[in-house]
Amino acid sequence: MATDVVVIGAGHNGLVCAGYLAKAGLDVVVVERSGRIGGACVTEELIPGYRFSTFAYGAHGPGPRICRDLDVPADAFVVEALDPTMLAPYPDGDGIVLWSDIERTAAGLERFGSGEAEGYLAYTRYMNEAIGLAEAWFLSPPMTHGELYERYRGTCRAAVLEAMLTRSHWDVLSDYFGSEKVKSALSRSDDYGYPTAAGSLLAEAVESASRGAGLEGKSGIVRGGMGEITGALASAARRFGVEIRVNCPVEAVEVAQRRAVGVRLANGELLRAGRVVSNADPKRTFLKLVDASHLDSGFRRQVEKIKTRAGYMKYHAALSGVPRFSAVPPELADDVRAVAHVRISPSLEYVERAWLDAQSGIPARDPVMSLQLPTVYDPQMAPPGKQVFGAWVRFAPARPLEGNWDALREPTMENIVRIIEDYAPGFRELIEWQRLYTPADIERETGITDASIRHVDMTLDQMLHRRPLPAWSAYKTPLEGLYLCGSGTHPCGSVTGGPGHNAAHAILGESGEG
């Protein structure tokens, strides 16, 4: 069989890319290794009657532009915007509640210092400037630092750009706040380990630049789970004529005279194509799917050195009731929405310890966690009176220093429960079922190398024109006809669809079909 394009992987970026290419008139086949569509953006009934967003859990995209372009109906999936947007608890029982209303959030911060409320309003304006900059590049080919400096030279945004490329998120927070608690509530660690790392402001702004999903552009919880997004994208792609094959793992990218000419499937079938687009991460693409004989040894060494250090875990539980966090203020005690999104990251030192543990080869003893209770907004995801609970757990080594993840699973899960119990006394008694996806499980289930969920860590040296590698950041690869469209390419990871959009336009522009 022959086709114009074969896309490896039916994750969200692969589906977006396939949709754009098919809309332009190309014959497109998507091949997916697992039996489900969605990659890491899926909904599964892990136990009867309970629907879990198994891996990705928050809707940040695809935004209105992509949904309009691909004719995704307004009601294809429904996003419930969270309000409060987050609860940040502290070990002493204190906590900070963040709201969509910035004035309300600011008022709540005043008790942490006389200037904290005013600082929050100024900080929000500053971050909106940074996010606005990133929005201008989001759905475009990556630019170099020099090109960005030239673009904004002499403008009011030049100083913000300079900070994005040279300063840390924590440094900027320290410009506006004196309270360590406030800074901890607003900072993020994610892929770069330390909020104090230069470039962490850039990563924060770029990831925030896709501010919503669907035609309404909301961020929050997807009714029915994250698989509703990829289901809608798959339906859109099929309407343009895309063929999607599941249970169809790729054994190798076929190469002739340094050009990708198709893929060989695990069943032995050769699927010929004029172009091959990989939604797999760069390491999997070049170190496992392309034979070493087709690549320069220096290029392979560069791929091997790509940073994928930010390993994650995902904890799930079925609960008999809503957890009661000590940090919830009395006026919100009866409002279950207050605990829909909780992040445990109480101090800079806490984050640094978690990162250093993982880099030393052990699961973080006190991990950073993003907790979610989607049934607060979508009770249909569980039986009446029951709750679905999930936690992204940072950080964990892909390969532990001692033992293996099968042996570490139970003690690591027990430690996670212990920490949540510290902030929500009685949590343990609510658990009726639980499961931990270790880094090994996530890699096995999704194919993502080292369970680095954004494919490539979003460090300063792996963003913009350096994502995933400086010479190969514009979706092309050293092999003619082979392209990348996954989260390891510009602009970033997360469920945004930006990489898939940009890769498709790069391919169409090169062929004169866009």
C-alpha positions as CSV (number, residue, x, y, z in Angstrom):
1,M,0.0,0.0,0.0
2,A,1.1,3.6,-0.7
3,T,-0.1,6.9,0.6
4,D,1.0,10.5,0.6
5,V,1.7,10.7,4.3
6,V,2.0,8.3,7.2
7,V,1.8,9.7,10.7
8,I,3.3,7.6,13.5
9,G,1.2,8.0,16.6
10,A,-2.5,9.0,17.2
11,G,-1.7,11.4,20.0
12,H,-3.2,14.9,19.9
13,N,-0.4,16.4,17.8
14,G,-0.4,13.5,15.4
15,L,-4.1,13.9,14.9
16,V,-3.9,17.7,14.5
17,C,-1.0,17.3,11.9
18,A,-2.9,14.6,10.0
19,G,-6.1,16.8,10.0
20,Y,-4.3,19.8,8.4
21,L,-2.5,17.6,5.8
22,A,-5.7,15.8,4.8
23,K,-7.6,19.1,4.6
24,A,-5.0,20.3,2.1
25,G,-5.8,17.3,-0.1
26,L,-3.2,14.7,0.9
27,D,-3.9,11.1,1.6
28,V,-3.0,10.5,5.2
29,V,-2.8,7.3,7.3
30,V,-2.2,7.4,11.0
31,V,-0.7,4.3,12.6
32,E,-1.0,3.9,16.4
33,R,0.9,1.3,18.4
34,S,-1.8,0.8,21.1
35,G,-5.4,-0.2,20.8
36,R,-6.7,3.3,21.7
37,I,-6.6,6.7,20.1
38,G,-5.1,9.6,22.0
39,G,-1.6,8.7,23.1
40,A,-1.2,10.2,26.6
41,C,-4.5,12.2,26.2
42,V,-7.0,9.5,26.9
43,T,-9.9,8.5,29.1
44,E,-10.1,5.0,30.5
45,E,-12.5,3.1,32.7
46,L,-9.7,1.7,34.9
47,I,-12.3,0.1,37.2
48,P,-16.0,-0.4,36.3
49,G,-18.0,2.8,36.6
50,Y,-15.1,5.1,37.0
51,R,-13.6,7.1,34.1
52,F,-10.1,8.4,34.6
53,S,-8.0,10.8,32.5
54,T,-5.1,8.3,32.7
55,F,-2.2,10.6,32.0
56,A,-2.8,14.2,30.7
57,Y,-5.4,15.8,33.0
58,G,-5.9,19.5,32.1
59,A,-7.3,21.2,29.0
60,H,-5.1,23.9,27.6
61,G,-5.8,23.2,23.9
62,P,-6.3,22.8,21.1
63,G,-7.4,26.3,21.1
64,P,-10.0,28.1,19.0
65,R,-7.8,28.6,15.9
66,I,-7.0,25.0,15.5
67,C,-10.6,23.9,16.3
68,R,-11.9,26.3,13.7
69,D,-9.4,25.3,11.1
70,L,-10.3,21.6,11.6
71,D,-14.0,22.2,11.8
72,V,-14.2,20.8,15.3
73,P,-17.8,21.4,16.5
74,A,-18.3,23.7,19.5
75,D,-20.0,20.9,21.4
76,A,-17.4,18.2,20.5
77,F,-16.0,18.5,24.0
78,V,-17.0,20.6,27.0
79,V,-14.4,22.3,29.2
80,E,-15.3,23.3,32.8
81,A,-13.2,26.3,33.8
82,L,-12.1,25.9,37.4
83,D,-12.9,28.5,40.0
84,P,-11.1,28.6,42.4
85,T,-8.3,27.8,39.9
86,M,-6.0,26.2,42.6
87,L,-5.5,25.6,46.3
88,A,-1.9,25.8,47.5
89,P,-1.6,24.2,51.0
90,Y,1.3,24.4,53.4
91,P,2.5,22.0,56.2
92,D,1.4,24.4,58.9
93,G,-2.3,24.2,57.8
94,D,-2.2,27.6,56.0
95,G,-3.1,27.9,52.4
96,I,-3.5,30.2,49.4
97,V,-6.6,30.1,47.2
98,L,-6.2,31.4,43.6
99,W,-9.2,32.6,41.7
100,S,-10.0,33.5,38.1
101,D,-10.8,37.0,39.4
102,I,-7.4,38.5,40.0
103,E,-8.8,41.2,42.3
104,R,-10.2,38.5,44.5
105,T,-6.9,36.6,44.5
106,A,-5.0,39.8,45.3
107,A,-7.3,40.6,48.3
108,G,-6.6,37.1,49.7
109,L,-2.8,37.7,49.5
110,E,-2.8,40.9,51.5
111,R,-2.5,39.0,54.8
112,F,0.9,37.7,53.7
113,G,2.3,41.2,53.6
114,S,1.2,44.8,53.0
115,G,2.5,44.9,49.4
116,E,1.5,41.4,48.3
117,A,-1.9,42.3,46.9
118,E,-0.5,45.2,44.8
119,G,2.4,43.0,43.8
120,Y,0.0,40.3,42.5
121,L,-1.8,42.8,40.3
122,A,1.6,44.1,38.9
123,Y,2.9,40.5,38.5
124,T,-0.2,39.5,36.6
125,R,0.3,42.4,34.2
126,Y,3.9,41.5,33.7
127,M,3.1,37.8,33.0
128,N,0.4,38.8,30.6
129,E,3.0,40.7,28.7
130,A,5.3,37.6,28.7
131,I,2.5,35.3,27.7
132,G,1.4,37.7,25.0
133,L,4.9,37.6,23.5
134,A,4.8,33.8,23.5
135,E,1.4,33.8,21.9
136,A,2.8,35.7,19.0
137,W,5.3,32.8,18.3
138,F,3.2,29.9,19.4
139,L,1.7,28.8,16.0
140,S,4.7,29.8,14.0
141,P,8.1,28.3,13.1
142,P,10.6,28.7,16.0
143,M,12.8,31.8,16.0
144,T,16.4,32.2,17.2
145,H,17.1,34.4,20.2
146,G,18.8,36.9,17.8
147,E,15.7,37.0,15.6
148,L,13.5,37.7,18.7
149,Y,15.8,40.4,20.0
150,E,15.7,42.1,16.6
151,R,11.9,41.8,16.3
152,Y,11.3,43.6,19.6
153,R,14.3,45.9,19.6
154,G,13.3,49.4,20.8
155,T,9.8,48.3,21.8
156,C,8.2,48.3,25.3
157,R,8.4,44.5,25.2
158,A,12.2,44.3,24.8
159,A,12.8,44.1,28.6
160,V,10.2,41.3,29.0
161,L,11.8,39.3,26.2
162,E,15.2,39.8,27.8
163,A,13.9,38.4,31.1
164,M,12.4,35.4,29.4
165,L,15.7,34.5,27.8
166,T,18.0,35.2,30.8
167,R,16.0,35.2,34.1
168,S,14.2,32.6,36.1
169,H,10.6,32.6,37.1
170,W,11.6,32.7,40.8
171,D,13.7,35.9,40.2
172,V,10.7,37.6,38.6
173,L,8.4,36.5,41.4
174,S,10.9,37.9,43.9
175,D,10.6,41.3,42.1
176,Y,6.9,41.5,43.2
177,F,6.6,39.4,46.4
178,G,8.3,39.2,49.7
179,S,6.4,36.1,51.0
180,E,8.0,32.7,50.4
181,K,4.5,31.2,50.6
182,V,3.1,33.4,47.9
183,K,6.1,32.8,45.6
184,S,5.8,29.1,46.1
185,A,2.1,29.1,45.2
186,L,2.8,30.9,42.0
187,S,6.0,29.2,40.9
188,R,6.3,26.0,38.9
189,S,9.1,23.5,38.6
190,D,8.0,21.0,36.0
191,D,10.6,20.2,33.4
192,Y,13.5,22.3,34.4
193,G,13.7,21.1,38.0
194,Y,14.3,24.4,39.7
195,P,12.1,27.5,39.6
196,T,15.4,29.4,39.9
197,A,16.8,28.0,36.6
198,A,17.4,30.6,33.9
199,G,14.8,30.1,31.2
200,S,12.1,28.9,33.6
201,L,10.2,32.1,32.9
202,L,10.3,31.4,29.2
203,A,8.9,27.9,29.8
204,E,6.2,29.2,32.0
205,A,5.1,31.8,29.5
206,V,5.2,29.6,26.5
207,E,3.2,26.8,28.1
208,S,0.7,29.4,29.3
209,A,0.4,30.9,25.8
210,S,-2.1,28.3,24.8
211,R,-4.7,29.7,27.2
212,G,-7.6,27.4,26.4
213,A,-9.3,24.6,24.6
214,G,-12.1,24.4,22.2
215,L,-13.9,27.2,20.4
216,E,-14.6,29.0,23.6
217,G,-10.9,28.9,24.6
218,K,-11.5,27.6,28.2
219,S,-8.9,25.9,30.4
220,G,-9.9,23.4,33.0
221,I,-11.5,19.9,33.3
222,V,-12.9,18.2,30.2
223,R,-16.3,16.6,30.8
224,G,-15.9,12.9,30.2
225,G,-12.1,13.1,30.5
226,M,-9.2,14.1,28.3
227,G,-10.0,11.5,25.7
228,E,-12.9,13.6,24.6
229,I,-10.4,16.0,23.1
230,T,-8.5,13.4,21.1
231,G,-11.8,11.7,20.1
232,A,-13.0,15.0,18.6
233,L,-9.7,15.5,16.8
234,A,-9.9,12.0,15.4
235,S,-13.4,12.6,14.2
236,A,-12.3,15.8,12.5
237,A,-9.3,14.1,10.9
238,R,-11.6,11.3,9.6
239,R,-14.0,13.8,8.1
240,F,-11.1,15.0,6.0
241,G,-10.4,11.5,4.9
242,V,-7.7,10.4,7.3
243,E,-7.4,6.7,8.0
244,I,-6.5,5.8,11.6
245,R,-5.2,2.3,12.4
246,V,-4.9,1.2,16.0
247,N,-3.0,-1.9,17.2
248,C,-0.6,-1.0,14.5
249,P,3.0,-0.6,15.9
250,V,5.8,0.6,13.7
251,E,8.8,-1.6,13.6
252,A,11.0,0.8,11.6
253,V,11.0,3.8,9.4
254,E,12.0,2.6,5.9
255,V,14.8,4.6,4.4
256,A,16.2,4.6,0.8
257,Q,19.1,6.8,-0.2
258,R,18.8,8.9,2.9
259,R,15.1,9.5,2.3
260,A,12.2,8.1,4.4
261,V,9.9,6.2,2.0
262,G,7.5,4.7,4.5
263,V,7.2,2.5,7.6
264,R,7.5,-1.2,8.2
265,L,4.8,-2.4,10.6
266,A,5.3,-5.0,13.3
267,N,3.2,-7.4,11.3
268,G,5.7,-7.2,8.4
269,E,3.6,-4.9,6.2
270,L,5.4,-2.1,4.4
271,L,3.4,1.0,4.2
272,R,5.0,3.3,1.6
273,A,4.6,7.0,1.8
274,G,5.9,10.2,0.2
275,R,6.5,11.6,3.7
276,V,6.7,10.1,7.2
277,V,5.7,12.3,10.2
278,S,6.6,11.1,13.7
279,N,4.6,12.1,16.7
280,A,6.8,9.9,18.8
281,D,9.4,11.7,20.9
282,P,12.8,12.4,19.3
283,K,14.7,9.8,21.2
284,R,12.2,7.0,20.3
285,T,12.1,8.2,16.7
286,F,15.8,8.3,16.0
287,L,17.2,5.7,18.5
288,K,14.5,3.0,18.0
289,L,12.5,3.6,14.8
290,V,15.4,4.7,12.5
291,D,18.2,2.2,12.0
292,A,21.6,3.6,13.1
293,S,23.1,3.0,9.7
294,H,20.9,5.8,8.2
295,L,22.0,8.5,10.6
296,D,25.3,10.3,11.2
297,S,26.9,9.0,14.4
298,G,27.4,12.6,15.6
299,F,23.7,13.3,15.2
300,R,22.8,10.2,17.1
301,R,25.0,11.3,20.0
302,Q,23.2,14.6,20.0
303,V,19.9,12.8,20.3
304,E,21.2,10.6,23.1
305,K,22.1,13.7,25.0
306,I,18.7,15.4,24.8
307,K,17.5,16.1,28.3
308,T,14.6,13.9,29.3
309,R,15.3,14.0,33.1
310,A,11.9,15.2,34.3
311,G,10.3,11.8,34.9
312,Y,6.7,11.8,36.2
313,M,4.3,9.4,37.9
314,K,0.5,9.3,37.9
315,Y,-1.5,8.2,40.9
316,H,-5.2,7.4,40.7
317,A,-7.7,6.6,43.3
318,A,-11.5,5.9,43.6
319,L,-12.7,7.7,46.8
320,S,-15.8,7.3,48.9
321,G,-16.0,11.0,49.5
322,V,-14.4,14.4,49.0
323,P,-11.0,14.9,50.8
324,R,-11.0,17.6,53.4
325,F,-7.8,19.7,53.1
326,S,-6.8,21.6,56.3
327,A,-5.8,24.6,54.2
328,V,-9.4,25.3,52.9
329,P,-10.5,28.5,54.5
330,P,-13.7,28.3,56.7
331,E,-15.8,30.3,54.2
332,L,-15.1,27.6,51.6
333,A,-15.5,24.6,53.8
334,D,-18.7,23.5,52.1
335,D,-17.6,24.3,48.6
336,V,-16.1,21.2,47.1
337,R,-14.8,23.2,44.1
338,A,-12.1,24.5,46.5
339,V,-10.3,21.1,46.2
340,A,-10.8,20.5,42.5
341,H,-7.1,21.4,41.9
342,V,-4.5,21.3,44.6
343,R,-0.8,21.7,44.2
344,I,1.6,20.5,46.9
345,S,4.8,22.5,46.4
346,P,5.2,24.4,49.7
347,S,8.7,25.9,49.3
348,L,11.6,26.4,47.0
349,E,13.7,24.0,49.1
350,Y,10.9,21.3,48.9
351,V,11.0,21.5,45.1
352,E,14.8,21.3,45.0
353,R,14.9,18.3,47.2
354,A,12.4,16.5,45.0
355,W,14.4,17.2,41.9
356,L,17.7,16.2,43.4
357,D,16.3,13.0,44.7
358,A,15.2,12.0,41.2
359,Q,18.5,13.0,39.7
360,S,20.2,10.8,42.3
361,G,18.1,7.8,41.1
362,I,15.5,7.7,43.8
363,P,11.7,8.6,43.8
364,A,11.3,12.0,45.4
365,R,10.8,11.4,49.1
366,D,8.6,14.6,49.2
367,P,7.3,14.9,45.7
368,V,5.7,17.9,44.1
369,M,2.2,17.0,43.2
370,S,-0.7,18.4,41.2
371,L,-3.9,16.9,42.6
372,Q,-7.2,16.8,40.8
373,L,-10.8,15.9,41.7
374,P,-12.7,16.1,38.3
375,T,-15.9,14.7,39.7
376,V,-16.4,17.9,41.6
377,Y,-17.3,19.4,38.2
378,D,-18.3,16.2,36.4
379,P,-20.0,13.7,38.7
380,Q,-20.9,11.4,35.8
381,M,-17.3,10.2,35.8
382,A,-18.0,8.0,38.9
383,P,-20.9,6.2,40.5
384,P,-23.2,8.4,42.7
385,G,-21.5,9.7,45.8
386,K,-18.1,8.5,44.7
387,Q,-15.1,10.5,43.5
388,V,-12.3,10.1,40.9
389,F,-9.0,11.4,42.2
390,G,-5.7,11.9,40.3
391,A,-2.2,13.2,41.0
392,W,0.7,14.1,38.7
393,V,3.7,13.3,40.9
394,R,7.1,15.0,40.3
395,F,9.9,13.8,40.1
396,A,11.0,10.2,39.5
397,P,14.0,8.6,37.8
398,A,13.3,6.6,34.7
399,R,15.8,4.0,35.9
400,P,16.1,3.8,39.7
401,L,19.6,3.6,41.3
402,E,18.6,0.5,43.3
403,G,16.0,-2.1,42.4
404,N,13.3,-1.6,39.8
405,W,9.9,0.0,39.5
406,D,8.0,-3.2,40.1
407,A,9.6,-3.4,43.5
408,L,9.3,0.3,44.2
409,R,5.7,0.7,43.2
410,E,4.0,-0.1,46.5
411,P,6.4,1.8,48.8
412,T,6.2,4.8,46.5
413,M,2.4,4.7,46.4
414,E,2.3,4.5,50.2
415,N,4.6,7.5,50.4
416,I,2.3,9.5,48.1
417,V,-0.7,8.6,50.2
418,R,1.2,9.6,53.4
419,I,2.0,13.1,52.1
420,I,-1.6,13.7,50.9
421,E,-2.8,12.5,54.3
422,D,-0.6,15.2,55.9
423,Y,-2.5,17.9,54.1
424,A,-5.9,16.2,54.0
425,P,-6.4,14.2,57.2
426,G,-8.7,11.2,56.7
427,F,-7.7,10.8,53.0
428,R,-6.5,7.2,53.5
429,E,-9.9,6.1,54.8
430,L,-11.6,7.4,51.7
431,I,-9.5,5.2,49.3
432,E,-11.5,2.3,47.8
433,W,-9.1,1.5,45.0
434,Q,-5.8,3.0,43.9
435,R,-3.1,2.6,41.2
436,L,0.3,4.1,40.6
437,Y,1.7,4.5,37.1
438,T,5.5,4.6,37.6
439,P,7.8,6.1,34.9
440,A,8.3,2.5,33.6
441,D,4.5,2.1,33.3
442,I,4.1,5.5,31.5
443,E,6.9,4.7,29.1
444,R,5.4,1.3,28.4
445,E,1.8,2.5,28.0
446,T,2.5,5.7,26.0
447,G,5.9,5.1,24.4
448,I,7.3,8.3,25.8
449,T,11.0,8.0,26.6
450,D,11.8,8.2,30.3
451,A,8.2,9.3,31.1
452,S,9.3,12.8,30.2
453,I,5.7,13.8,29.4
454,R,6.7,16.8,27.3
455,H,9.0,14.5,25.2
456,V,11.9,17.0,25.8
457,D,12.6,18.9,29.0
458,M,11.6,22.5,28.6
459,T,14.9,23.9,29.6
460,L,16.4,27.1,28.0
461,D,18.7,25.1,25.8
462,Q,15.8,23.0,24.5
463,M,13.3,25.7,23.7
464,L,12.6,27.8,20.6
465,H,15.2,27.1,17.8
466,R,16.9,24.6,20.0
467,R,13.8,22.3,20.4
468,P,14.7,19.4,20.1
469,L,18.1,20.3,18.6
470,P,19.6,23.6,17.4
471,A,20.1,22.4,13.8
472,W,16.8,20.5,13.6
473,S,14.1,22.6,15.3
474,A,11.8,23.3,12.3
475,Y,10.2,19.9,12.1
476,K,12.6,18.6,9.5
477,T,15.2,15.9,10.2
478,P,18.5,14.8,8.6
479,L,16.5,12.3,6.5
480,E,14.5,13.8,3.6
481,G,10.8,13.1,3.9
482,L,11.0,12.5,7.7
483,Y,9.4,15.1,10.0
484,L,8.7,15.5,13.7
485,C,5.3,16.8,15.0
486,G,5.3,15.8,18.6
487,S,5.6,17.6,21.9
488,G,9.4,17.6,21.6
489,T,9.2,20.2,19.0
490,H,8.3,24.0,19.1
491,P,6.5,25.4,20.9
492,C,6.2,23.1,23.9
493,G,4.6,20.0,25.5
494,S,1.2,19.8,27.1
495,V,-2.1,19.2,25.2
496,T,-2.0,22.3,22.9
497,G,-1.8,21.0,19.4
498,G,0.7,23.7,18.6
499,P,3.5,21.3,17.4
500,G,1.1,19.4,15.2
501,H,-0.2,22.6,13.6
502,N,3.3,24.0,13.0
503,A,4.7,20.7,11.6
504,A,1.8,20.4,9.1
505,H,2.2,24.0,7.9
506,A,6.0,23.4,7.5
507,I,5.3,20.3,5.4
508,L,2.7,22.1,3.3
509,G,4.8,25.2,2.8
510,E,7.8,23.1,1.7
511,S,5.7,21.2,-0.9
512,G,3.9,24.4,-2.1
513,E,0.5,22.9,-0.9
514,G,0.0,25.2,2.0
